[in-house]
Structures are given as structure tokens and as C-alpha cells.
Amino acid sequence: MTPVQPEALPPQALTPQGLAMPTDWRDFFALTKPGVMRLVIFTAVCGMLAAPGSIHPVLGFTAILCIAVGAGGAAALNQWWEADIDAVMKRTARRPLPGGRMERESARDFGFALSGGSVMVMGIAIGWLAAGILAFSIFYYSWIYTVWLKPRTPQNIVIGGGAGAFPPLIGWIAVTGDITLMPVLLFLIIFMWTPPHFWALALFVQIDYSKAGIPMMPVVAGEKSTRWQILAYAAALLPLSMTPWFIGATGWIYGLAAFVLGSVFLWLSIKVGLRTSLSGDGMKPEKRLFAYSIFYLFILFAMLVVDRYATIFGWQA
């Protein structure tokens, strides 16, 4: 890959003299996808707080920082590889690389530095099991999903969903030092949540993906198939999200929250899945489902922590 040349940059990326605008810290920060990172950090913290046992606050902070930095490194490598694709998509065209504010080598080196540094610090400070899974999650997103799956198959987001499901698993392992059924369930909940969450977005930005040649489900299989699959995944997510309560790993607070939140998620998915025409309202149901899906995951994991501490303090039977 070659650096972005000033003459190839869009007009907004150039100074009046025709030179590329210099990179500053905000461009490097943008490479880490801070919007996505908030969810990564939150689910990792929840996994850590819900785990049995305790961890020293300094070590806990270090573990979360490593997870966040590792996720940021993977995001930077994703944008380094996809700079040409991002340039033709309206949603991503103003990112640092397609915007012409940074050379590709800078993004690549930044991504590798963050990724390698986060894994090493995690291994030394927390343990090599957590570090190994963090390293695999970075590889999963930056190579398995970005390079291999995304440009080749409409199942990219299904298989690639594992990349975003690792944070609570790593947070749990940072406390306990081992892998048990409960953190695996947390992984599977996010894994199952990802397709309906992302396909709801893909439905109303599918033109972007089509222009970029990315075989997202709505582009390849069509809207009808995508809507049915959103509904199928949402239906499977409801009982899966309640499994921690079914097996006695959580109390009724989490169980009730999972049922209510999952039922709303399923209802919104039904409105999307059974829809046969736009009915003059654009993509409101799809946008509503996408927005709710983010709220859903935040509250579900928050209630996991509330349930844990309610049990510790004897607030629930």
C-alpha cells in the first residue's frame, strides 16, 4: 500500500496552497474508533465487576486500559487496510486516511504499536491467558474480519461478530484467571447480538456498501432475507440472554432485565423482519432497532453488575 498523495485528496483535505493538512492527535484518536471503544470498555468493565473474586484497582484499571488500547490498535489497522473502501463510502469518507490527513504508514505503525504494547502490558501485569485472548481478539478483527471475511462473504458480520464479543470475557479472566461457562455465555450474547445490530445499520446504508463492493447481507441476499435473519437472531438472543439466570449464575434482577430488554428487542426486530415495504416512512423501524440495540447491550450488562452486587449485599434472595 502506498501513502495517500496530496494530489489525490478530496478538496476539503487540502490547504489553499494545495498541501495536505497535517496530522494532529485528534486524527490518531479517531483511528481508534472512540464511539465503538465506549462499548468495548463498558462490557469489559462489566465482565470484570460481575466476575467472582476481586482485583486490585490498579490492576483492574490496567486491564481495562489494555483492552481499550488493544481495541484501538485493531481499529487503526482496520482503517489502514480499508482506506480505499472508506473513501467511497459516505459514512466513512471523512476519516483521517480517506480525508487525506494522514499517511497510511502512520496509521499502520500506530495500530501495530497499540496492539503490541497492550498485549505485552496485559501479559506482564495481569497474566498471559488474558493477554493471549486479547492478542487473538486483535488478530480476529484486524485480519480474520477485515482482510478475509468482510470482502468475501455476506456472513462476514456473523463470524466477525466474535471480535467485539471478547472484552467481557477478557475482563472476567483478568479477575479469575480462568475460563468458565459464565464468561463464555457473555461472549455468546454479544456474538448473537451483533448480526441484528449491524444488519439494521446495513439496511439503511446498503448503498454505501454496494458502491464499495462489500458483500454485506442486504447487498448480496436482499432486504427480505436480511430482515428475516435479523428476526431469527433476535429470537435466539432472548433465551440465550436469560441463560445465566436459568443456570443459577445470576439472580432474578438480571433475569427480569434480560427478559424485558430482550422482549423489546424482539418486538422491534419483528417490525423490521415482517416489513414488506417502506410505507413512506423511510427506514424508521430499522434506525429505531439500531439505536435500541446499543441501549440494550449497555443496560443488559449494567444489570449484570447490579445483580452481582445485589446478591453480595443480600438485596435479593
N, C-alpha and C positions, 0 to 999 in steps of 0.2 A: 504494500500500500504506500502511496506517495502523499506528501504533505499537501494540504489544501493550498492552492496557488491563489494569490491576490486577484489575478485577472478572472478567476473562475468563481469568485464570491458574489453573492447577491448584493445589490446596491446598498442595503441597509448595513452591511458589514464593512463598508469602506469609509475611509475618511475623505474629506474633499480633495485631498491630494492623490487619491486612488490607492492608498496603502491600507493593508488590513489593520483593523483595530487591535490594539494589544490585549493580550490575555490578562485578566486580573483574578483575584481569589474567588470572586463570585462565579466565574466560569468553571473553575475547578470544583467548587462546591456544587454547581449544577450538574456536573458529571456524575455525582454520587446519587442522583435522583432523590433529593431530600423528601419529596412527598411520599414515595414508596418506603423510604427508610423509616419514617414515623411508625408505620405499621409493623415493620421488621423489629424495631426497638420495643414497641409496646408488647407484641406477642412474646418476644424473648424475655422481657421483664416478668410478664405474667407466668410464663413457664417456670422461671426461677422462683417466684414467690409462691407458686402453687405446689412446688416440689416438697416432699417431706425432708426435714432437716433444716439446716441453716448454713449460711456462708458469710464470711466476714464482709462487711460493707465495702471495704476497699477492693477485695477480690471480686465481689459482685459487680461493682462499677467497672472494673477492668474487663470482666467477661462480657458485659453488655457493650462496652466500648469496642471490644474486638469484633463482636458480631456486627455492630453498626459499620465499623471501618471495613470489614470484610465485604459486607453487602455493598458499600460504596465503591470498593475496588471492582467488584463484579459488574456493577452498573457502568463504571467508566470503561471497562473492557468491552461491554456490550455496545456502548456508543462509539468506541473506536472502530469496532468491526462493522457497525451498521451506519456509518456516517453517510454513505451514498444513498442508502434507503431512507434515512431520516430526512435527507434533503428534498425528497419528492413528496413527503407527507406533510400536510398542513399542520397536524398536531405536533410534529417534532422538528419542523424546519428551522425554528429559531434556537435550537440547542447550540452549544458552543462550536461544535465541529461543522455542521451544515451552515451555521451562521457566519463561518469564516473567522472566528475569533481565536482559534487555537489550531495548532498543527496536530495531525493525527499521532505523531510520535509522542507528543507531550501527553495526550490522553492515554496512550498505551502504557507509557512508563509510569504515569500516575496510578493507573489501575493495578499494574503489577506490584508497585511499591506498597500500596494499601493492602493488597491481598496477601502478599508475603509477610509483611510486618504484622498484620493482625493474627495470622496463623502462628507465627513464632511466639508472639507475646502470649497468646492463649495457651500454647503448649507449655511454656515456661511457668506462667503464673497460675494456671488453672489445672491443666492436665492434657495429656496427648490424645485421649479419646475425644474430648470436646474439640481440640484443635484439628484432629483428623476429619471429624464431621464438618467443621467449618470449612476446611480446605476442599472437601468434596462438594459442599454446597456452592462454593465459588466456582469450581470447575463445572458443576452441573449447569449453572446459569450462564456462565460466560462461554462455555464450549458446547455442552450437550444441547442446551436450548437454543442459544444464539446462533451458533455456527451450523449445527447439524439438523436440529428439528425444525426450527422456525421457517427456513426457506424451502423445506422439503415435504412437509405433511400437514394436513389440516388438524391432525391430532397434536400439534406442537404444544398448545397450551395445556392439554390434558396431561401429557407426560412431563412437560416442562413445569407444571404446577408444583412439582416436588421442590423446585428451587426456593420458592417462597415459604415452604412448609417446614424448613429446618430450624428457624430461630427458636420456637418454644422447646423443641427437642434439645437443642444445644444449651439453652438456659436451664432446663431441668437437669441435664447431665453435669453442668457446672456445679450444681449443688450436691447431687447424689453420687456422681462418679460412675454411674452405670445406666444401662438402658432397660426399662421395664415396659409393661403394656401401656401404662397411662401416657407417657410421652409419645409413644407410637400412635396412640389414638389422637393426640393433639396434632401430630403431623398429618394424619389421615383426614382430620376435619378440614384443615386448610387445603390439603390436596383436593378434596372433593368440592370445596367451596370455590376454588379458582376458576373452573370452566364456566359456571353460570355467571360469576362476577365478570370475567373478561369477555365472554361472548356477548353479554349485554352491552358492553362498550363497543365491541366489534360490529354489532348490528348498526349502530349509528355513525361509525367511522369507516364502514367497509369500503367506501370509495377510495379512501387513502390507501388501504391495504391492496386493493386491486391495482391502483396506479403503481405501487411499489413492487408488485409481483409477489406479494407474500400470500401463501395459500391458507389464510385464515378460514375458519369453518363457513362463515356466511358467503365468502367469495367462491369457495370450491363446492360446497354441498348445498348452498342456497339458504335463504332465510327460513323456509319452512322446517327443514331438517335441523337447523341451528336452534330454532325455538323449541322444538320437541326435545332436543338434547339438554337445553337449559332446564326444562321442566323435569326431565329424568334425573339429572344430577341434584336438583333441589329436593326432589322426593327422597333420594337416597341420603342426602345430607341430614335430614331431620332425625331419623332414627340413629344415624351414626353419631350426631352431636349429643344425643342422650345416652349413649353407651357408657360413658364414665359414671353416670348415675345408676344405670342398670346393673353394673358390676360392683357397685358399692364403693367406688373410688371417690365419689363426691356425695354431698348431701342434697336435700330437697331444694335448696336455694338455686344451685346450679341446674338441677333437673328441671325445675319450673321455668327458669330463664331460657334454657335450651329449647323447651317445648314451645314457649310463646314466641321467641325470636325466630325459631325455625318454621313455625306455622305461618308467620307473616311473610317470611322469605318464600315459602312455598306458594302462598296466595299471590304474591307479586309475580312469581315465576309462571303460575297458571295464566295470569292475564297476558303475559308475554308469549307463553308457549301455545296458547289456543288462539292467538290473534291471527286472523287471515287477511286483514287489510289495515292500512294506516288510518282509515276513518277520518282523515282530515286533521288529525292531531299530532302529526309528525311522529316523533319517537318518544313521546312522553312516558309510556309504560316501561320502555327499555332504559331510559335515563333514570326513572324512578327506581328500578331494580338495581341498577349500577350504584346509585347513591346509597340505597339501603344496604346493599351488600357490604359496603365499607363500615357503616354503622353497626351492622350485625356482628361482624367479626370483632370489632372493638368491644362491644358490650358483652358478647359471649365470653371472651377471655377475661374481661374485667370481673364478671360474675364468678368465674372460676376462682379468682383470688378472693373475692368476697366470701364465697362458700368455704374456702380453706380456713380463713381467719374466723369465720363464724363458728366453725367446728372447734377450732383451738380454744376460743373463749367461751364455748358452751352455749352459743346462741341458737343452736339448732340441735335437735335430737339426733 
